[in-house]
């Protein structure tokens, strides 16, 4: 009788469990599904909010950079009395300070672009035309030209500048060796990879991937090289000036403590008069 009693009780429990499972409230599963969806929605919403805040910060940072840029053509901070020539996307100006040599000038973009590797085809072609014209102009004065660009700390969105430094013909053959030696002797100071990328057979934009910081040097239009900057914080801002200044045996204060040009308008007029014959924007 006891065995039958226990058996009957066990069967009753099984039957009860079966009945409960059949009549389980479907809302229980729905609530779990809903809660899971809510968690996913909140997580997605939080991510979108973070992305939006990041985008706003980036926009505000860029707006501040553009507002305070001294090279953007439409900026109030651009010293327009230093302008020599204007193209469609590129313009040429003289530095506000006493340059390394008479004829020291700067090529840059109308719009805010941080490096030559980021230029579009039209801007790159126009920049090349300016370089060709400057090379011809200084060749007529029995001078060679060194072009250089230091594209460092691109995350700060600098405005690109390509400097043009005329040098005596007697120093032209030595210039590449001075730059090469400076890289090779840097040891571990600011460079691990000392390899120079030759630009004799290819352009800068083909040699250096977009987004990487670099130093670019060209000797006239014939040859040049580029080098990726690895330690951006330790890379010397006056790297090119130091080499050119040392090669020409200039006073280091010429670039370390640059003095303001006393007669900038006269300087611009003198340069413009020589440039007129070679002006690539008029051809």
One Martini backbone bead per residue (centre of mass of N, CA, C, O) as a GRO file, in nm:
protein
  283
    1UNK     BB    1   0.058   0.063  -0.021
    2UNK     BB    2   0.304   0.252   0.005
    3UNK     BB    3   0.407   0.211  -0.284
    4UNK     BB    4   0.148   0.317  -0.417
    5UNK     BB    5   0.157   0.595  -0.286
    6UNK     BB    6   0.434   0.689  -0.401
    7UNK     BB    7   0.367   0.642  -0.696
    8UNK     BB    8   0.128   0.833  -0.708
    9UNK     BB    9   0.289   1.088  -0.626
   10UNK     BB   10   0.494   1.087  -0.859
   11UNK     BB   11   0.288   1.098  -1.085
   12UNK     BB   12   0.165   1.365  -0.996
   13UNK     BB   13   0.423   1.539  -1.034
   14UNK     BB   14   0.457   1.484  -1.335
   15UNK     BB   15   0.181   1.587  -1.419
   16UNK     BB   16   0.221   1.873  -1.308
   17UNK     BB   17   0.471   1.948  -1.475
   18UNK     BB   18   0.331   1.907  -1.747
   19UNK     BB   19   0.109   2.115  -1.706
   20UNK     BB   20   0.291   2.361  -1.651
   21UNK     BB   21   0.448   2.352  -1.921
   22UNK     BB   22   0.186   2.389  -2.096
   23UNK     BB   23   0.097   2.659  -1.902
   24UNK     BB   24   0.308   2.854  -1.956
   25UNK     BB   25   0.398   3.173  -1.954
   26UNK     BB   26   0.497   3.342  -2.240
   27UNK     BB   27   0.597   3.613  -2.101
   28UNK     BB   28   0.858   3.515  -1.982
   29UNK     BB   29   1.016   3.501  -2.252
   30UNK     BB   30   0.948   3.787  -2.349
   31UNK     BB   31   1.091   3.932  -2.119
   32UNK     BB   32   1.371   3.829  -2.185
   33UNK     BB   33   1.383   3.937  -2.473
   34UNK     BB   34   1.327   4.234  -2.405
   35UNK     BB   35   1.566   4.277  -2.212
   36UNK     BB   36   1.782   4.212  -2.423
   37UNK     BB   37   1.701   4.438  -2.622
   38UNK     BB   38   1.743   4.673  -2.429
   39UNK     BB   39   2.041   4.630  -2.377
   40UNK     BB   40   2.125   4.659  -2.674
   41UNK     BB   41   2.006   4.943  -2.717
   42UNK     BB   42   2.165   5.089  -2.497
   43UNK     BB   43   2.443   5.013  -2.603
   44UNK     BB   44   2.404   5.145  -2.883
   45UNK     BB   45   2.331   5.427  -2.778
   46UNK     BB   46   2.596   5.479  -2.627
   47UNK     BB   47   2.780   5.451  -2.874
   48UNK     BB   48   2.649   5.681  -3.037
   49UNK     BB   49   2.707   5.902  -2.829
   50UNK     BB   50   3.013   5.874  -2.831
   51UNK     BB   51   3.048   5.928  -3.135
   52UNK     BB   52   2.920   6.209  -3.130
   53UNK     BB   53   3.113   6.341  -2.928
   54UNK     BB   54   3.368   6.287  -3.096
   55UNK     BB   55   3.276   6.444  -3.347
   56UNK     BB   56   3.244   6.716  -3.204
   57UNK     BB   57   3.535   6.742  -3.107
   58UNK     BB   58   3.665   6.729  -3.389
   59UNK     BB   59   3.518   6.973  -3.505
   60UNK     BB   60   3.617   7.182  -3.295
   61UNK     BB   61   3.916   7.138  -3.349
   62UNK     BB   62   3.913   7.212  -3.649
   63UNK     BB   63   3.788   7.494  -3.621
   64UNK     BB   64   4.020   7.605  -3.448
   65UNK     BB   65   4.247   7.555  -3.650
   66UNK     BB   66   4.131   7.727  -3.884
   67UNK     BB   67   4.099   7.996  -3.726
   68UNK     BB   68   4.434   7.987  -3.647
   69UNK     BB   69   4.538   7.986  -3.926
   70UNK     BB   70   4.826   8.122  -4.122
   71UNK     BB   71   4.759   7.971  -4.427
   72UNK     BB   72   4.487   8.017  -4.485
   73UNK     BB   73   4.355   8.216  -4.727
   74UNK     BB   74   4.082   8.305  -4.549
   75UNK     BB   75   4.245   8.404  -4.323
   76UNK     BB   76   4.307   8.663  -4.097
   77UNK     BB   77   4.615   8.556  -4.029
   78UNK     BB   78   4.705   8.618  -4.302
   79UNK     BB   79   4.990   8.761  -4.458
   80UNK     BB   80   4.931   8.924  -4.758
   81UNK     BB   81   5.207   9.088  -4.805
   82UNK     BB   82   5.366   8.799  -4.873
   83UNK     BB   83   5.252   8.769  -5.145
   84UNK     BB   84   5.324   8.654  -5.490
   85UNK     BB   85   5.139   8.390  -5.567
   86UNK     BB   86   4.837   8.261  -5.746
   87UNK     BB   87   4.644   7.990  -5.778
   88UNK     BB   88   4.405   7.754  -5.751
   89UNK     BB   89   4.563   7.577  -5.490
   90UNK     BB   90   4.826   7.754  -5.497
   91UNK     BB   91   5.072   7.937  -5.302
   92UNK     BB   92   5.307   8.214  -5.275
   93UNK     BB   93   5.551   8.298  -5.022
   94UNK     BB   94   5.700   8.478  -4.771
   95UNK     BB   95   5.865   8.501  -4.500
   96UNK     BB   96   5.854   8.685  -4.197
   97UNK     BB   97   6.142   8.608  -4.199
   98UNK     BB   98   6.465   8.563  -4.222
   99UNK     BB   99   6.606   8.383  -4.440
  100UNK     BB  100   6.849   8.168  -4.537
  101UNK     BB  101   6.793   8.307  -4.820
  102UNK     BB  102   6.779   8.469  -5.095
  103UNK     BB  103   6.452   8.346  -5.193
  104UNK     BB  104   6.298   8.245  -4.973
  105UNK     BB  105   6.019   8.019  -4.999
  106UNK     BB  106   5.654   7.935  -4.997
  107UNK     BB  107   5.450   7.647  -5.037
  108UNK     BB  108   5.086   7.632  -5.053
  109UNK     BB  109   4.757   7.597  -4.958
  110UNK     BB  110   4.451   7.727  -4.959
  111UNK     BB  111   4.370   7.486  -4.822
  112UNK     BB  112   4.344   7.257  -4.563
  113UNK     BB  113   4.654   7.083  -4.560
  114UNK     BB  114   4.899   6.864  -4.408
  115UNK     BB  115   5.002   6.708  -4.679
  116UNK     BB  116   5.122   6.603  -4.984
  117UNK     BB  117   4.991   6.310  -4.959
  118UNK     BB  118   4.686   6.466  -4.961
  119UNK     BB  119   4.679   6.545  -5.240
  120UNK     BB  120   4.555   6.613  -5.525
  121UNK     BB  121   4.623   6.612  -5.852
  122UNK     BB  122   4.600   6.918  -5.907
  123UNK     BB  123   4.775   7.020  -5.671
  124UNK     BB  124   5.030   6.860  -5.739
  125UNK     BB  125   5.074   6.980  -6.021
  126UNK     BB  126   5.094   7.276  -5.930
  127UNK     BB  127   5.333   7.239  -5.744
  128UNK     BB  128   5.525   7.136  -5.967
  129UNK     BB  129   5.514   7.395  -6.138
  130UNK     BB  130   5.641   7.577  -5.929
  131UNK     BB  131   5.907   7.421  -5.901
  132UNK     BB  132   5.998   7.450  -6.194
  133UNK     BB  133   5.999   7.760  -6.202
  134UNK     BB  134   6.202   7.802  -5.969
  135UNK     BB  135   6.433   7.645  -6.094
  136UNK     BB  136   6.461   7.832  -6.341
  137UNK     BB  137   6.502   8.102  -6.198
  138UNK     BB  138   6.765   8.016  -6.037
  139UNK     BB  139   6.930   7.922  -6.281
  140UNK     BB  140   6.952   8.218  -6.397
  141UNK     BB  141   7.129   8.275  -6.111
  142UNK     BB  142   7.317   8.035  -6.049
  143UNK     BB  143   7.111   7.828  -5.900
  144UNK     BB  144   6.998   7.614  -5.667
  145UNK     BB  145   6.751   7.377  -5.522
  146UNK     BB  146   6.574   7.335  -5.209
  147UNK     BB  147   6.325   7.111  -5.114
  148UNK     BB  148   6.100   7.113  -4.822
  149UNK     BB  149   5.927   6.879  -4.589
  150UNK     BB  150   5.756   6.880  -4.267
  151UNK     BB  151   5.552   6.597  -4.172
  152UNK     BB  152   5.434   6.649  -3.854
  153UNK     BB  153   5.194   6.585  -3.645
  154UNK     BB  154   4.906   6.527  -3.799
  155UNK     BB  155   4.696   6.524  -3.556
  156UNK     BB  156   4.717   6.857  -3.550
  157UNK     BB  157   4.664   6.984  -3.826
  158UNK     BB  158   4.854   7.101  -4.021
  159UNK     BB  159   4.998   7.326  -4.257
  160UNK     BB  160   5.138   7.301  -4.532
  161UNK     BB  161   5.502   7.331  -4.622
  162UNK     BB  162   5.713   7.434  -4.894
  163UNK     BB  163   6.043   7.482  -4.914
  164UNK     BB  164   6.259   7.730  -5.078
  165UNK     BB  165   6.619   7.695  -5.135
  166UNK     BB  166   6.871   7.873  -5.242
  167UNK     BB  167   7.184   7.767  -5.390
  168UNK     BB  168   7.484   7.730  -5.471
  169UNK     BB  169   7.627   7.547  -5.717
  170UNK     BB  170   7.873   7.447  -5.538
  171UNK     BB  171   7.649   7.283  -5.338
  172UNK     BB  172   7.469   7.079  -5.496
  173UNK     BB  173   7.631   6.803  -5.471
  174UNK     BB  174   7.634   6.805  -5.145
  175UNK     BB  175   7.345   6.807  -5.031
  176UNK     BB  176   7.267   6.500  -5.027
  177UNK     BB  177   7.498   6.418  -4.829
  178UNK     BB  178   7.411   6.584  -4.586
  179UNK     BB  179   7.135   6.449  -4.545
  180UNK     BB  180   7.225   6.155  -4.532
  181UNK     BB  181   7.418   6.187  -4.291
  182UNK     BB  182   7.211   6.288  -4.083
  183UNK     BB  183   7.051   6.024  -4.077
  184UNK     BB  184   7.284   5.811  -4.023
  185UNK     BB  185   7.387   5.979  -3.749
  186UNK     BB  186   7.134   5.960  -3.552
  187UNK     BB  187   7.066   5.689  -3.469
  188UNK     BB  188   6.865   5.682  -3.165
  189UNK     BB  189   6.752   5.966  -3.119
  190UNK     BB  190   6.493   5.961  -3.370
  191UNK     BB  191   6.598   5.687  -3.519
  192UNK     BB  192   6.579   5.358  -3.653
  193UNK     BB  193   6.504   5.404  -3.950
  194UNK     BB  194   6.745   5.510  -4.207
  195UNK     BB  195   6.590   5.487  -4.455
  196UNK     BB  196   6.594   5.601  -4.783
  197UNK     BB  197   6.372   5.729  -5.022
  198UNK     BB  198   6.384   5.728  -5.344
  199UNK     BB  199   6.283   5.991  -5.607
  200UNK     BB  200   6.383   5.931  -5.901
  201UNK     BB  201   6.132   5.711  -5.992
  202UNK     BB  202   5.939   5.862  -5.778
  203UNK     BB  203   5.701   5.988  -5.593
  204UNK     BB  204   5.605   6.077  -5.289
  205UNK     BB  205   5.311   5.944  -5.302
  206UNK     BB  206   5.443   5.657  -5.375
  207UNK     BB  207   5.642   5.631  -5.114
  208UNK     BB  208   5.423   5.754  -4.906
  209UNK     BB  209   5.190   5.692  -4.698
  210UNK     BB  210   4.906   5.796  -4.602
  211UNK     BB  211   4.955   5.947  -4.265
  212UNK     BB  212   5.252   5.967  -4.257
  213UNK     BB  213   5.530   6.081  -4.128
  214UNK     BB  214   5.769   6.325  -4.278
  215UNK     BB  215   6.059   6.375  -4.484
  216UNK     BB  216   6.121   6.609  -4.759
  217UNK     BB  217   6.362   6.603  -5.036
  218UNK     BB  218   6.461   6.831  -5.305
  219UNK     BB  219   6.680   6.861  -5.596
  220UNK     BB  220   6.503   7.015  -5.754
  221UNK     BB  221   6.379   6.783  -6.017
  222UNK     BB  222   6.567   6.517  -6.010
  223UNK     BB  223   6.608   6.471  -5.689
  224UNK     BB  224   6.539   6.260  -5.394
  225UNK     BB  225   6.393   6.220  -5.055
  226UNK     BB  226   6.251   6.006  -4.802
  227UNK     BB  227   6.131   6.001  -4.446
  228UNK     BB  228   6.022   5.836  -4.181
  229UNK     BB  229   5.875   5.936  -3.887
  230UNK     BB  230   5.891   5.795  -3.566
  231UNK     BB  231   5.981   6.024  -3.354
  232UNK     BB  232   5.792   6.300  -3.324
  233UNK     BB  233   5.892   6.440  -3.053
  234UNK     BB  234   6.219   6.426  -3.136
  235UNK     BB  235   6.194   6.571  -3.385
  236UNK     BB  236   6.343   6.823  -3.545
  237UNK     BB  237   6.210   7.116  -3.662
  238UNK     BB  238   6.516   7.214  -3.784
  239UNK     BB  239   6.646   7.002  -3.967
  240UNK     BB  240   6.688   7.143  -4.248
  241UNK     BB  241   6.819   7.406  -4.149
  242UNK     BB  242   7.067   7.277  -4.021
  243UNK     BB  243   7.186   7.159  -4.281
  244UNK     BB  244   7.192   7.409  -4.462
  245UNK     BB  245   7.338   7.595  -4.264
  246UNK     BB  246   7.592   7.417  -4.236
  247UNK     BB  247   7.669   7.409  -4.538
  248UNK     BB  248   7.670   7.748  -4.547
  249UNK     BB  249   7.776   7.870  -4.281
  250UNK     BB  250   7.565   7.971  -4.078
  251UNK     BB  251   7.403   8.131  -3.846
  252UNK     BB  252   7.207   7.971  -3.617
  253UNK     BB  253   7.013   8.221  -3.557
  254UNK     BB  254   6.865   8.226  -3.829
  255UNK     BB  255   6.671   7.970  -3.715
  256UNK     BB  256   6.655   7.975  -3.397
  257UNK     BB  257   6.634   8.318  -3.412
  258UNK     BB  258   6.419   8.452  -3.578
  259UNK     BB  259   6.388   8.743  -3.765
  260UNK     BB  260   6.216   9.002  -3.859
  261UNK     BB  261   6.117   9.148  -4.132
  262UNK     BB  262   6.161   9.485  -4.206
  263UNK     BB  263   6.099   9.471  -4.547
  264UNK     BB  264   5.858   9.296  -4.690
  265UNK     BB  265   5.760   9.456  -4.942
  266UNK     BB  266   6.034   9.483  -5.085
  267UNK     BB  267   6.084   9.180  -5.099
  268UNK     BB  268   5.838   9.109  -5.274
  269UNK     BB  269   5.896   9.293  -5.517
  270UNK     BB  270   6.168   9.168  -5.592
  271UNK     BB  271   6.065   8.881  -5.639
  272UNK     BB  272   5.834   8.942  -5.845
  273UNK     BB  273   6.017   9.050  -6.070
  274UNK     BB  274   6.167   8.774  -6.115
  275UNK     BB  275   5.904   8.592  -6.150
  276UNK     BB  276   5.745   8.697  -6.398
  277UNK     BB  277   5.896   8.524  -6.626
  278UNK     BB  278   5.806   8.229  -6.457
  279UNK     BB  279   5.508   8.232  -6.428
  280UNK     BB  280   5.285   7.957  -6.413
  281UNK     BB  281   4.998   8.118  -6.408
  282UNK     BB  282   5.057   8.257  -6.715
  283UNK     BB  283   5.084   7.978  -6.907
   0.00000   0.00000   0.00000
